[in-house]
Amino acid sequence: MDKKYWLITTGLIALILPAIIMGFNYFMDPLWCFNISHRYNQVQVEINERKQKTNYITYRDFSYRGLLIGSSRSAFISQHAFKGLSVYNYSVNGFRMDEFSPYTNYAKKRNGRDFEYIFLGLDFENATRYTLDDSMRTATTQNFTETNSLFYRVKTLLSIDTARYSWQNLKNYRHGYWRYYDRNNVEHIRKHTREEQIGIFTQHMTDYADPKKSRYINFVYNENYKQYLEQYKKENHRSRIVVFLTPAALPVLEMIVVYGLLDDYLRWISDAVDVFGEVYLFMYPNRINNDYLVNYFDPSHANPQIGDMIVDAIYNRPITGDSDFGMLITASNFRQKRPVLEQLMKNAHDPRFQYLMKK
């Protein structure tokens, strides 16, 4: 009798436990495989943005007129800020130029047609010399293959790792989290105190000044950067590509000059203008970038409300010249703008982090 009871109990556990795990993972959906939205899963922590956003467009009705693509700097721009235009934000943390094409092509395939608009966010740091190694190329291919594989969603439901993410998101719903997505693919940031902001900036600027960690001390301009842009334009010639050069806080702008990267910065702008004819520039000293403790949550990432201002400037109410945040750089005006930008950058000065910069 005891053995029979044990067998029945074990069998029930073997059946019930997976069902509970599957139900919980489906309910929370941390990998964005199901179109489930309720108040308990509105705080979605970044697990793997490439995977999550690919799952999102694979397992939902996907029909958009516009695509926004870039790095984490562009990820904080709300896709719903574009007035009268449906846009999907496929921007992810650490996106490299090599990755733009395969992810854009996948989005076009899912969309069933070319996008009317592509909003391309370019970062200065992305112009550095690097190669996408074989492991990263393989990961890109595997991402698309795995997402479309048979029983992929069932496997995620049965996954203990997925259950951990589900539990984490549920806890974050109750207690909050400093950075998260909602179920509409919009990224949010918790408001920090001024003291917290200074601490965050100090840590990041210290890393930027560390030769082992700095993206600026070791910066070498990628001689193939312009070629990447030309290839991307060629592949998407049926779309109107709107290019914007993403902003950065004043201490970063000063660091570019201190570490002798001003010519590379100007070349980065020039290459983008040469390829696309015009670009919207936000990475220069201006009222938003200068008041960085209010408008940024770290030196390289502006707060989401600044993303709304970018959308206004590049689409809703496009700027046609200079403004207090953003300027339109064209093939015809860059020669006149170049010395102005050069002087603005040379004048960039913030005493708070001077001790970190070695001239």
C-alpha positions as CSV (number, residue, x, y, z in Angstrom):
1,M,0.0,0.0,0.0
2,D,2.8,2.4,0.9
3,K,4.6,1.6,-2.3
4,K,1.4,2.2,-4.3
5,Y,0.8,5.4,-2.5
6,W,4.4,6.5,-3.2
7,L,4.1,5.7,-6.9
8,I,0.8,7.6,-7.2
9,T,2.2,10.6,-5.3
10,T,5.4,10.6,-7.4
11,G,3.4,10.4,-10.6
12,L,1.1,13.2,-9.6
13,I,4.1,15.4,-8.7
14,A,5.7,14.5,-12.0
15,L,2.6,15.7,-13.8
16,I,1.6,18.7,-11.6
17,L,5.0,20.3,-11.1
18,P,5.8,20.8,-14.9
19,A,2.2,22.0,-15.3
20,I,2.7,24.6,-12.6
21,I,6.1,25.7,-14.1
22,M,4.5,26.0,-17.6
23,G,1.6,27.9,-16.3
24,F,3.7,30.3,-14.3
25,N,6.1,30.9,-17.2
26,Y,3.2,31.5,-19.6
27,F,1.6,33.9,-17.1
28,M,4.7,36.0,-16.7
29,D,6.2,35.5,-20.2
30,P,9.7,36.9,-19.5
31,L,11.0,35.9,-22.9
32,W,8.2,37.6,-24.8
33,C,7.0,34.4,-26.6
34,F,3.3,35.0,-25.9
35,N,1.1,38.0,-26.2
36,I,0.2,38.0,-22.5
37,S,-0.2,41.4,-20.7
38,H,-1.5,42.1,-17.2
39,R,-0.5,44.1,-14.2
40,Y,1.8,41.5,-12.8
41,N,4.1,41.3,-15.8
42,Q,4.5,44.9,-16.6
43,V,8.1,45.0,-15.2
44,Q,10.1,43.0,-17.7
45,V,13.9,42.9,-16.9
46,E,16.3,42.7,-19.8
47,I,17.5,39.1,-20.1
48,N,18.7,39.0,-23.7
49,E,17.2,41.9,-25.7
50,R,18.2,40.3,-29.0
51,K,16.3,37.2,-28.1
52,Q,13.4,38.9,-26.4
53,K,12.8,41.4,-29.2
54,T,13.2,38.7,-31.9
55,N,10.6,36.6,-30.0
56,Y,8.3,39.6,-29.8
57,I,8.1,40.1,-33.5
58,T,8.0,36.3,-34.3
59,Y,5.1,35.4,-32.2
60,R,2.9,38.5,-32.7
61,D,1.1,40.0,-35.6
62,F,3.9,42.1,-37.0
63,S,3.0,44.9,-39.4
64,Y,4.7,48.2,-39.0
65,R,5.5,51.1,-41.3
66,G,8.7,52.0,-39.5
67,L,11.7,50.4,-37.9
68,L,13.9,52.0,-35.2
69,I,17.3,50.3,-34.9
70,G,20.4,51.1,-32.9
71,S,22.1,50.4,-29.6
72,S,20.9,50.8,-26.0
73,R,21.0,54.6,-26.5
74,S,18.2,54.2,-29.0
75,A,16.4,51.5,-27.0
76,F,15.1,54.2,-24.6
77,I,13.2,55.9,-27.4
78,S,9.5,55.0,-27.2
79,Q,8.3,53.5,-30.4
80,H,4.9,55.0,-29.6
81,A,6.3,58.6,-29.7
82,F,6.1,58.7,-33.5
83,K,2.8,60.5,-34.3
84,G,0.7,58.8,-37.0
85,L,3.4,56.2,-37.7
86,S,3.6,52.6,-36.4
87,V,7.2,51.9,-35.5
88,Y,9.0,48.9,-34.0
89,N,12.0,49.5,-31.8
90,Y,14.5,46.8,-32.5
91,S,17.4,48.5,-30.7
92,V,19.4,46.5,-28.2
93,N,22.3,46.8,-25.9
94,G,25.7,46.7,-27.6
95,F,24.4,46.5,-31.1
96,R,27.3,46.6,-33.6
97,M,27.3,47.7,-37.1
98,D,27.7,44.1,-38.3
99,E,24.5,43.2,-36.7
100,F,22.3,46.0,-38.1
101,S,21.8,44.2,-41.4
102,P,20.8,40.7,-40.3
103,Y,18.4,42.1,-37.7
104,T,16.9,44.6,-40.1
105,N,16.5,41.8,-42.7
106,Y,14.7,39.6,-40.2
107,A,12.3,42.4,-39.3
108,K,11.6,43.0,-43.0
109,K,10.9,39.3,-43.5
110,R,8.5,39.2,-40.6
111,N,6.9,42.5,-41.8
112,G,6.3,41.0,-45.2
113,R,7.4,44.2,-46.9
114,D,10.0,46.9,-46.8
115,F,9.6,49.5,-44.1
116,E,8.6,53.0,-45.3
117,Y,10.9,54.5,-42.7
118,I,14.1,53.2,-41.0
119,F,15.3,55.4,-38.1
120,L,19.0,54.5,-37.7
121,G,20.6,55.6,-34.5
122,L,24.4,55.8,-34.8
123,D,26.8,56.0,-31.8
124,F,30.3,57.4,-32.0
125,E,31.6,54.4,-30.1
126,N,30.3,52.1,-32.8
127,A,32.8,53.6,-35.3
128,T,35.7,52.0,-33.5
129,R,37.7,49.3,-35.1
130,Y,36.5,45.8,-34.3
131,T,35.4,42.6,-35.9
132,L,32.3,40.5,-35.2
133,D,34.0,37.3,-34.2
134,D,32.7,33.9,-35.3
135,S,31.0,33.2,-32.0
136,M,28.9,36.4,-32.3
137,R,28.1,35.6,-36.0
138,T,27.0,32.2,-34.9
139,A,24.9,33.6,-32.0
140,T,23.1,35.9,-34.5
141,T,22.2,33.0,-36.8
142,Q,21.3,30.8,-33.8
143,N,19.0,33.5,-32.4
144,F,16.8,33.4,-35.5
145,T,17.0,29.7,-36.0
146,E,16.2,28.9,-32.4
147,T,13.2,31.3,-32.2
148,N,11.7,29.6,-35.3
149,S,12.5,26.0,-34.3
150,L,9.8,23.4,-33.6
151,F,8.6,23.4,-30.0
152,Y,10.8,26.4,-29.0
153,R,8.0,28.0,-27.0
154,V,7.1,24.8,-25.3
155,K,10.8,24.4,-24.3
156,T,10.8,27.9,-22.8
157,L,7.7,27.1,-20.8
158,L,9.3,24.0,-19.3
159,S,12.6,25.8,-18.5
160,I,13.7,26.3,-15.0
161,D,15.8,29.3,-16.1
162,T,12.6,30.8,-17.5
163,A,10.9,30.2,-14.2
164,R,13.7,32.1,-12.4
165,Y,13.2,35.0,-14.8
166,S,9.5,34.8,-14.2
167,W,9.9,34.9,-10.5
168,Q,12.4,37.8,-10.8
169,N,9.9,39.8,-12.8
170,L,7.1,39.1,-10.3
171,K,9.3,40.3,-7.4
172,N,10.2,43.4,-9.4
173,Y,6.6,44.1,-10.0
174,R,6.1,44.2,-6.2
175,H,9.4,46.0,-5.2
176,G,10.4,47.9,-8.4
177,Y,13.5,47.8,-10.5
178,W,15.8,50.5,-11.8
179,R,15.6,49.7,-15.5
180,Y,12.9,47.6,-17.2
181,Y,10.6,47.1,-20.2
182,D,6.8,47.1,-20.2
183,R,4.7,44.8,-22.3
184,N,4.6,47.3,-25.1
185,N,8.4,47.2,-25.8
186,V,9.0,50.5,-24.0
187,E,12.0,50.8,-21.7
188,H,11.7,52.7,-18.5
189,I,14.2,54.0,-15.9
190,R,13.6,54.6,-12.2
191,K,14.2,58.3,-11.2
192,H,17.4,58.6,-9.2
193,T,18.3,61.2,-6.5
194,R,21.0,63.7,-7.3
195,E,23.4,61.9,-5.0
196,E,22.7,58.6,-6.8
197,Q,23.2,60.3,-10.2
198,I,26.6,61.7,-9.1
199,G,27.6,58.2,-7.9
200,I,26.5,56.6,-11.2
201,F,28.4,59.1,-13.2
202,T,31.5,58.9,-11.1
203,Q,31.6,55.1,-11.5
204,H,31.1,55.3,-15.3
205,M,33.6,58.1,-15.8
206,T,36.2,56.3,-13.7
207,D,35.7,53.3,-16.0
208,Y,36.0,55.5,-19.1
209,A,39.4,56.8,-17.7
210,D,40.7,53.3,-17.0
211,P,42.9,52.0,-19.9
212,K,41.7,48.5,-19.3
213,K,38.0,49.4,-19.6
214,S,37.9,52.6,-21.6
215,R,36.1,52.8,-24.9
216,Y,37.9,56.1,-25.6
217,I,41.5,55.6,-24.6
218,N,41.7,52.6,-26.8
219,F,39.5,54.0,-29.6
220,V,40.8,53.4,-33.2
221,Y,38.5,54.5,-36.0
222,N,37.2,51.7,-38.2
223,E,38.4,52.2,-41.7
224,N,35.5,50.1,-42.9
225,Y,32.9,52.1,-41.1
226,K,31.7,54.1,-44.1
227,Q,31.5,50.9,-46.1
228,Y,29.2,49.4,-43.5
229,L,26.9,52.5,-43.9
230,E,27.0,52.3,-47.7
231,Q,26.1,48.6,-47.6
232,Y,23.2,49.2,-45.2
233,K,21.8,52.0,-47.4
234,K,22.1,49.8,-50.5
235,E,20.2,46.9,-48.8
236,N,17.4,49.2,-47.7
237,H,17.1,51.5,-50.7
238,R,13.4,51.1,-50.8
239,S,13.1,52.7,-47.3
240,R,13.5,56.3,-46.3
241,I,16.5,56.1,-43.9
242,V,16.4,58.8,-41.2
243,V,19.8,58.9,-39.5
244,F,20.4,60.4,-36.1
245,L,23.7,60.6,-34.2
246,T,22.9,59.8,-30.6
247,P,23.6,62.2,-27.7
248,A,26.1,61.9,-24.9
249,A,26.6,63.8,-21.7
250,L,29.0,66.7,-21.5
251,P,31.8,64.8,-19.6
252,V,31.9,62.3,-22.5
253,L,32.2,65.1,-25.0
254,E,35.1,66.6,-23.1
255,M,36.7,63.2,-22.8
256,I,36.6,62.8,-26.6
257,V,38.7,66.0,-27.0
258,V,41.0,65.2,-24.0
259,Y,41.9,61.8,-25.5
260,G,42.6,63.2,-29.0
261,L,39.5,61.9,-30.7
262,L,38.1,65.1,-32.1
263,D,39.2,64.4,-35.7
264,D,37.6,60.9,-35.4
265,Y,34.4,62.5,-34.1
266,L,34.3,64.9,-37.0
267,R,35.1,62.0,-39.4
268,W,32.2,60.0,-38.0
269,I,29.8,62.8,-38.8
270,S,31.3,63.3,-42.2
271,D,31.1,59.7,-43.1
272,A,27.4,59.5,-42.2
273,V,26.6,62.7,-44.1
274,D,28.6,61.5,-47.2
275,V,26.5,58.3,-47.3
276,F,23.0,59.5,-46.3
277,G,23.1,63.1,-47.5
278,E,21.9,64.4,-44.1
279,V,21.9,63.5,-40.5
280,Y,20.4,64.8,-37.2
281,L,23.2,65.4,-34.8
282,F,22.6,65.4,-31.0
283,M,26.1,64.6,-29.8
284,Y,27.6,68.0,-29.2
285,P,27.5,70.5,-26.3
286,N,23.9,71.8,-25.9
287,R,21.4,72.5,-23.2
288,I,20.4,68.9,-22.8
289,N,23.8,67.3,-22.8
290,N,25.2,70.0,-20.6
291,D,22.6,69.6,-17.9
292,Y,23.4,65.9,-17.7
293,L,22.4,65.2,-14.0
294,V,18.9,66.1,-15.0
295,N,18.7,64.6,-18.4
296,Y,20.9,61.5,-18.2
297,F,20.9,58.4,-16.0
298,D,24.5,57.6,-17.0
299,P,27.1,59.4,-19.2
300,S,26.0,57.6,-22.4
301,H,22.3,57.2,-21.9
302,A,19.8,60.0,-21.8
303,N,16.5,59.6,-20.0
304,P,13.5,58.4,-21.9
305,Q,11.9,61.8,-22.1
306,I,14.9,63.0,-24.1
307,G,14.0,60.2,-26.5
308,D,10.7,61.9,-27.1
309,M,12.5,65.1,-27.9
310,I,14.6,63.2,-30.5
311,V,11.5,61.8,-32.1
312,D,10.0,65.3,-32.4
313,A,13.2,66.6,-34.0
314,I,13.6,63.8,-36.5
315,Y,10.0,63.1,-37.4
316,N,7.1,64.8,-35.6
317,R,8.4,68.3,-36.1
318,P,11.6,67.9,-38.0
319,I,14.2,70.5,-37.4
320,T,15.6,72.2,-40.5
321,G,18.7,73.9,-39.0
322,D,20.0,74.4,-35.5
323,S,18.0,74.2,-32.3
324,D,18.8,74.1,-28.6
325,F,18.9,70.4,-28.9
326,G,19.9,68.9,-32.3
327,M,21.0,70.2,-35.6
328,L,20.5,69.1,-39.1
329,I,23.8,68.4,-40.9
330,T,23.7,68.2,-44.6
331,A,26.2,67.7,-47.5
332,S,25.8,71.3,-48.3
333,N,26.2,72.8,-44.9
334,F,28.8,70.5,-43.2
335,R,31.8,72.6,-44.4
336,Q,30.3,75.6,-42.5
337,K,29.2,73.5,-39.5
338,R,32.5,71.7,-39.0
339,P,34.5,74.6,-37.5
340,V,31.5,75.5,-35.3
341,L,31.3,72.0,-34.0
342,E,35.0,71.8,-33.5
343,Q,35.0,74.9,-31.4
344,L,32.0,73.8,-29.4
345,M,33.7,70.5,-28.6
346,K,36.9,72.2,-27.6
347,N,35.0,74.4,-25.3
348,A,33.2,71.5,-23.6
349,H,34.3,71.6,-20.0
350,D,32.9,70.1,-16.8
351,P,35.0,70.5,-13.7
352,R,33.3,67.6,-11.8
353,F,35.4,64.9,-13.5
354,Q,38.5,66.9,-14.5
355,Y,40.6,64.9,-12.0
356,L,39.9,61.7,-14.1
357,M,41.1,63.1,-17.4
358,K,44.8,63.0,-18.2
359,K,45.6,65.6,-20.9
